[in-house]
Amino acid sequence: MTDASPDTAADTDAGTGERDHDCPYCDRVFARADYRDLHLGLEHENLTDAEQAAFADAREAEEEALTIFRYKALGLLVVAYFLFLMAYAASL
Amino acid sequence: MTDATRRVARAVAALLAAALAVSALVGRALAHGGSIGQSAGRSLDVPTWLFLSTGGAVVGASFLLSTFATDRAFVSRIHAYRRALAAPRTDLFATAGRAIGLLGLATVVAVGYLGPSGPLQNASILVVWGGWWAGLAMSAYLFGNAWPVLDPWRTLASALPTRDRDPAAVLPVSVPWLSTVGLLGLFWIEIVSPLADAPRLLATVVVAYSVVALSGAFLFGDRYFEEVDPIARVFRLYGAVAPLTYDDGIQLRVPGSGLEADILDSRGEVAFVVALLWGTTYDGLVATPPWATSARAVVKVGVPATLLYPVALVVGFLAFYGGYLLCVRYGARFADTRRDDAEFVRRFAPSLLAIAAGYHVAHYLGYFLTLAPALVGALAAPFARGSVSTLVLPGWFGGLSLAFVLAGHLLAVWVAHGVGYELFPSRLQAVRSQYGLTAIMILYTMTSLWIVSRPYVAPPFVG
């Protein structure tokens, strides 16, 4: 690892006290380290092994979060469908 | 990968099926009410609030369904799809197009002054409102933007000398904002003046517009049409929705995929998009019975009628624009990002063009088809005062307007999905960034469904 390591590239935003995560290869800044890791894997090539591993981890976590989100969205759709069915039944 | 693609394809198929099912439900509910926008005193089996919320829910549900399309490669493949079309002798078509444009302008002016005074007999009225503002504008987003070729002022200006100045350097105000004000002004003139009934007046307005356009082109050259002229801008933006693009030869693309690109340069251009959306909405709003009632009430209180329309136009625009800014900025908070708010405002605004196109087609397709036979008749014999034939549309045609409004919104949701994926590394971030946008889209949908489902009454105090 060189000084371009993602973890040393984090600094503090004076205004909010939140940490920023810079991309070592471009000028994008991210609110979370996993967003930065995903960005590296999607936008840049020739990553270091550590960056590759971080991307794989972030990708896996993203997939899991997406799965949970899909269930929530599906649940919401079913609830909306149910409510509309009731509303139509009541208004006819 | 193929498995994932198949999964996504299934999700998209489910999205379409669900959207169709719900919009069929809306269509049927309305069909009960008889012909929309034509017969007053109809009764709905379904209460208005339920009809409107169903319309809003279709947009919300399609947003949720679009989040199931999580394969980045699939999303970007759809948006980036281009297919070159062989186009023989485009130079010949361009020359013919320029000639048609010039001929059209000459016809509008000559027949406007010299032709019959009945609006449905006069070719200038029919060419401008039926052929150009309804027909050509529809062709711009349904097929592709032909206006740069047809634009008679551009053709004339190319033969005249120009000083080729930079509008931004010469004009004391922001050029896109000037264009936005110009567009709102055109909507105002269109609504309050009897331009659709008085051929002489229409010809005079066209001559005045020609003077403005040619002076602008003398000062700024082609940049007048690219940056200042509101009409050229409207057609260019509508053209971004279209499946055909002329950037690099003629190419076929998925409709709406042109909106995913970063096509707006500044806040003023975003305002222009919102003004286009609002202007089309306002055009419908002033022809509803509740508007007529409240306009009469306001005028009775002592507000001058001449002030009412421009003030309502500006207030409505500010409400649409403010609502958009507020929702997109507030929505950006959910995305937990360090990107600039201004970037979201710019990148998500083109999706509104799909909505504007949906409103436009809902508003004008019936109008265009009704007038098409009269237009052909008037063009065949511009100075004859014969009988006028118009097309009588079947009652179910009004239901199509609702389908067009919803279709525009569904396309906008899909465009915003693609933009979100392009802006954010995390797909959940992309989804969350659209919460605010989806909220304002639901509001726009409900507003326009309400307008489209009202019976038509002539706006009071105009003409």
Boltz contact constraints between the chains, C-beta under 6 A:
constraints:
  - contact:
      token1: [A, 29]
      token2: [B, 338]
      max_distance: 6.0
  - contact:
      token1: [A, 31]
      token2: [B, 336]
      max_distance: 6.0
  - contact:
      token1: [A, 31]
      token2: [B, 337]
      max_distance: 6.0
  - contact:
      token1: [A, 31]
      token2: [B, 338]
      max_distance: 6.0
  - contact:
      token1: [A, 35]
      token2: [B, 425]
      max_distance: 6.0
  - contact:
      token1: [A, 35]
      token2: [B, 426]
      max_distance: 6.0
  - contact:
      token1: [A, 38]
      token2: [B, 425]
      max_distance: 6.0
  - contact:
      token1: [A, 38]
      token2: [B, 426]
      max_distance: 6.0
  - contact:
      token1: [A, 39]
      token2: [B, 425]
      max_distance: 6.0
  - contact:
      token1: [A, 42]
      token2: [B, 425]
      max_distance: 6.0
  - contact:
      token1: [A, 62]
      token2: [B, 426]
      max_distance: 6.0
  - contact:
      token1: [A, 65]
      token2: [B, 428]
      max_distance: 6.0
  - contact:
      token1: [A, 66]
      token2: [B, 70]
      max_distance: 6.0
  - contact:
      token1: [A, 66]
      token2: [B, 427]
      max_distance: 6.0
  - contact:
      token1: [A, 73]
      token2: [B, 64]
      max_distance: 6.0
  - contact:
      token1: [A, 73]
      token2: [B, 67]
      max_distance: 6.0
  - contact:
      token1: [A, 77]
      token2: [B, 61]
      max_distance: 6.0
  - contact:
      token1: [A, 77]
      token2: [B, 64]
      max_distance: 6.0
  - contact:
      token1: [A, 80]
      token2: [B, 57]
      max_distance: 6.0
  - contact:
      token1: [A, 87]
      token2: [B, 50]
      max_distance: 6.0
  - contact:
      token1: [A, 91]
      token2: [B, 47]
      max_distance: 6.0
  - contact:
      token1: [A, 91]
      token2: [B, 50]
      max_distance: 6.0
